[in-house]
Amino acid sequence: MRQDALQGISRRLLLGTGGALIPALASHRGLAQATNAAPLKLGVLCDFSGLYADDTGPGLLLSVQTAVQDFGGQVLGRPVTVLFADDQNKPDVGTGIARRWLDEDGVQAIVCGSASSITLAVTDLVRERNRVLLISGSLSSDLTGKACKPSSFQFGIDTYAATRAVVLPSVAEGLKTWFVINVDYAYGHSLKQETANFVAKGGGTFLGSVAFPLNTADLSSFLVQAQASKAQAIGLACGGNDWTNLVKQAHEFGIEQGGQTLIALASGFNEVAAAGLDAAQGMMLSTPFYWDANDDTRAFAGRFMARHKGVAPNWQQACGYSAMNHYLKSVRASGTTDGAEVAKAMRASKVQDFTVDSATIRADGQVMRPTYLAQVKAPRDSRDRNDVFRIVSMTPPEESWRPAAESACPLLRPT
């Protein structure tokens, strides 16, 4: 194994998730038949050691490995091998890893849960090399907008869907004035702009915003600016440890006691669990998946928790399973690993798994799954550490995602 593939991950962590470069388990017969064939190499690129590691990291790797195992560990008579690496939330590191995988290691598809700035760069690399990009944790709406590629697929949620699901209902409930605190890179700026658009669409007023550098520990000055705005709603346009720190510090500042309401624009299960229900209770957020939604999601969650220290899967990790499962089905259906042919097969069939029932894939690569408005439970209403959300409502696919007529993606324009 190359030392640079570890990127600072502890040996114990690697062993706990199954190793850096492993053939997924398969039936003995199928594995024996595929032993002499060249492996189909797939990569998982995301944060394994920084502020997004709980959102993606070992959990995303585990989900992808589980999808491969459930598929039988092989396709077209070839064993499937999963590589992974830590992008360290640095575009140069992430693109360097992706380039090496594609040019030297023969990786045919990358599951990307990286920061949007990294994933946007990787889209070009994958397209140029005729491979496939499976997006399961990067939220910039540009990925299915102006930066869309026929080789890229968005299996998760984006900044348009995430903000739409929570901003419009909040404005309708009376939160008419808004201020946003956003992380200072593509993801945060996209969340801010989408929020401003939906506030205006709902008849509210967007008062302004302030940006902070990624992975900032002391966020007090930014919270002071939000307080000074007198906005009824303060949107938190960030994720990972940044979001958790904002919520904890806002709770200490007494922001909500002062009459302002915190709105989570794109956070999720892990951030809420880390912040604690005392600090986050009552907050509204959007999600494309919740582990406790039905019998199928609970069945997957049970298997996942048994291998993930009892922690339930979040939407990024579940969508990683969905992406890999659909990719392998499409390789089998097309009879090849050629990127363009696999991409055509992916769009030609519906996504069917425990996360979604028969979702189509639009020309821009968006999996047309529904989104859900969730509310963080109060501590007294929670059974255990994984019981954090109450699903309030569902937004159907045709309303969740940016309308094709409003998209900047040329793939949605008739030729």
N, C-alpha and C positions, 0 to 999 in steps of 0.2 A: 504494500500500500504506500502511495506517495505520502510523505510527511505533510505536504501542503494541503492535502485533502482534509486533514484534521482541523485546521484553522482554529486551534485553541480549545478544542473540545476534549474533555477528560476521557480517559480510557474507560472509566466506569460508565459514563454516559453512553459511549459507543456500544459497549457490551449490552447495556440495558435496552438499546433499541435495535440490536441485531447486527451491528458491524457496519463498516464503511462501504464495503463492496461485497454484496452477498447475492447468491442466487436465491430467489424466493422459493419457499418450500413447495413441493408438488407431489403428485401421486408417484409412487415408486415406478410404475410402468411408464408413465409419461416422461419422467425425468431420465429414465434409462434410455428411452428412445431418442431423447434430445441431447444426450451426453456428448456425442461426437459433433454436434452442430455448433456453429459459431453463436455465442450468446447475443441476444438482443439487449443492448445497453440503454438504460433510461437513467435520467438524473433528477435529483431533488435539490434545488437551489433555494436557500432561504437563510434566515438568521438562526443560528444555533447557539449563540453565546451573548447576544445583546438584548436590547429592550423589547424586541419582538419574538424572542426565542420561545416564550410560552404560547404565543399565538400560532406559530408555525413549528420550527425546530424539530425536536424529536417526535412530537405528536404528528406532524405532517409526514415525516418519514415513515412512522409506524402505519399510518393510514394507507400510504402508497404501497408499502410492503404487504399489508393485509389484502389490498385489492389484487396484487399480483398472486398472492397465495390462494385467494379465493378463485382466481381464474385458472389455477392449476399449475402455475409456475412456468408455463411455456406457451408459445404461440407459433404456429407454422413450423412446428418441430424444433424450435429453438428455445433453449432455456432463457428465462428473463433475468437480467442482472440489474440491480439498483445501486447506483452510485449516489453519494450526497456530498455536499460541501457547504461551508459557512461563508456567506457573502460579506459578513461583518458590517452590513449596512453601508458598504462603500461601493459606489458604481464601478470604480476601476477594478476592485477585487472581484465583484460579481461578474462583470463582463469578461474579465480575464479567465475565470473558471469556465464560463460558458464557451468561450472561444476554444479553449484547450479541449473541453469535452467534445465539441463538434468537429474540430480539425484533427485532433490526435487520437482521441479515445473512441471515436465512432458512435457517440451517443445519438440516438434517433429521435428522442423526445425529452423535453425538460419540463418538469413540474416546477413552476416558479411561484413561491410565496414571498418574494422579495419586496423591498420598498419599491414603490412605483418608478422611481428614477432609475433603478436597476433594470426592472422588467421592461421598461420602454426601450432601453438600449438593447436588451437581449432579443426583443422582437425582430430587430433588423438582422441580427446574426443568424437567427433560426430561419428566417425567410431566405436569406442569401444561400444558406447551405441545404435548402430543401428538406428541412426537418419540421417538427411540430412543437409548438409551445402550449402548455396546459397551465393556465393561470388560475391559482386557487387562493390567493391571499393579497394580491396587489389591486388597489382600488381605483386608480386614476381612470376616469371615464374616457381619457384619450386613447386607452388601449383598445376600445371598440369604437373610437371616434376618429380623429384625424390620423392617429397612428395605427389604425387597424391593418391587419395583414391576413391573407387567406390561410396562413399557417398558424394563426394564433386563436386561442379559444378562451373565453372568460367563463369559468365554471362557478365563480363566487358572486359577490356583490360589488358594485362600483359606487363611485361618489354620487352619481345621479340617483340611483335607486335608494341608497342609504339615506340620503337627505330627504328625498321625496316622501318616503314612508313615515318620517317623523316630523318634518317641518310643517307640511300642510295641515295635519291634524292639530298640531300645537297652535298654529296661527288661528285656526278655526275655533279653538277653545279659548281664545282671548289673549294669547301672547303676541302682541302686535309690534313691539319694538325689539330689535335683535342686535347683538354684538357677538362677534366670533373671536375666539382665541385659537389660532391655528399653528401647527408645526410648519417650519419654513422650508418646505420642498414641495415637489409637484403634487403629492397626495393631499397635503394640508391646504394648498392654494386652490386645488380643485374642489375640495369640500367647502371651502369658504365661498367660492363663486357660485356653486350650486345652491348653497344655502341662501345667498343673497337673491338669486333668481326665484327660488320658491317662496321666500318671504314676500317679495314683490307680487308674485302671482297670487298669493293668498290674500293680498290687500294690506300687508304689514309694511313696516319701515325698517330698512337695514341701516343701523347707525354707524357701523364701522367695524374694524377688526384690528388685531395686533398679532404679529408673528413671533414665534420663539424658536431658537435653534433646537434641532433634534437632540434628544437626551439631555435636556436641561433639568437640573435637580431643583433649583430654587425658582419657582414660578410666581412668587409673590408680587413682583412688579407688574406682571401681565394681568394678574387677578385684580390688582388695584385699578388698572385702566378699565377693566370690564365693569367694576363697581362704579367708577366715576361716570361711565356712559349712561347710567340710570336705565339701561335696557331692561325690559321685563324678562327677556330670555337671553342666556349666555350659552352660545353653542360651542362645544368642545370638539375642534376639528383635528383630532390626533388619535393615536392608538398606543397600545403597548404600555410600557412603564410611564410614558409621558402622560397618558390619560389617567392612569392610576394616581400619579403624583398630583395632577391638577385637581382631581376629585377630593383627595385627602386634604390638600391645602385649602381648597374652597370650603370644605367642611369646617376646618379650623378657623377660617376667616369669618364664618357665619354668613356666607353669601345668601343662602336660601332663607335663613332667618331674617335677613334684611329685605326680603320681598322679591328677590330675583330668582329665576328658575334655571337650573342647569339642564341643558339638553345634550345628550350624547349623539353626535352626528355619525360616528362610525366605529364605536367601540363594540366589545363583545363579551363573551362568557368569561374569558380569562382576566380581562381588565376589571370586570365587576367583582369577580371572586377575590382578586388581589386587593382591591380598594376596600372591600368589606361591605356588607349590607347596611351597616349603620350609616356609613358615609354615602352610599349610592342608592339607598331605598327610595322608591317612587320615580326614579329617572326613567325616561322613555328612550328606546333605541330601536333600531331596525336590524333584522337578521334574516338570512336565507335558510337557516337551519337551526333547530334546537333539539338537543339530544333526547328530551323527554316529551316529544311531540306525539308519538304513537308507538305501537308495539314494534314496528320495524326499526325505528330510530333507537329505541331502548335496547333492542337486541344487539345492534352494532355497538352501542355505548357500553354494554356489559362486557363484550369481548375486548373492546378498547381499554376500558378501565382496568381490566385484569392484567394488562401489560403496560399500563401507564400510571402506575402508583395511585390507582383509584381515582384519577382525575378524568372527568368526562370530556369527550371530544367537542371542540368548538366548530364553527362553520368553516373556517379555513381548512381544518383537518378533514372534516367530512367531505368537503368539496374536492379535496385532493384525492380521496378514494373514488369519488364520482368521476373525476377526470381520467384517472388511470384505468378504471374499469371500462369506460367508454372508448378510450384509445385502444385498448387491447381487443375489444370487440370489433373495432373498425379495422385493425390490422388483420384480424382473422377474416372479416368479411371481404376485404379488398384483395387478400392473398399476397400482400406485399408490405414492405416497410417504407416504400417510397413516400416521402412526406406529402407531396401533392395528392397522390392517390388516397392515402390514409385520411387526409383532410377532407377530401370529397366524400369519403365513406362516413366520416364523422357527422357531416352536415346532412347526409342522406338518411340517417337513422335517428330515432328519438333516444334521449337519455332516460334510462330506466334503472333505478336503484333505490336504496332506502331513503335517499335525500329528496327524490322527486319522482313523480309518476308521469312518464311519457312527455318529457320536455323536448320541444324542437330546438334546433340551433339556427339562429338567424345568420344571414350572409356575413354580418360583421363579426361573427364568432361568439355572440352572446347566447348562452344557454338560457332559454326563456322559462325560468323557474319563478314561482311566486316569491314574494317577500313577506315578512311578518313584522308587525309592530309589537314590541315586547315591553313589559314594565318590570323593573327590578323589585323583587319581593322585599317586604320588611322582615327583619330577623325572626320575628315571632311566627311568620308564615312559612319559613323554610325548614324542610325536613333534615337536610344535611348540607355539606359544603357545595355540592353540585346542584342543588335545588335553588336556582337564583332568579329565574324568569317566570313571568306569567304572560302567556301569549294573549294579546288584546284583540288583534284583528289580522286578517290576511289581505294582501293586495295582489290581485291576479296578475299574471305575467304581462298581459297586454297594457297594464297600467303601471307596472313596476319600472320598466326600462324606458330609456329615452326613445320617443317615437322615431321611426326610421326617417320620416320627413324632416326631422330636426337634427339628424346626425350629420357629422362632418365626414363620416366614413364613405369613401368612394365605392366600396363594395355594395352599398345599399342603393346606389344610383343605377337606374336602367341604362344599358349601353345602346 
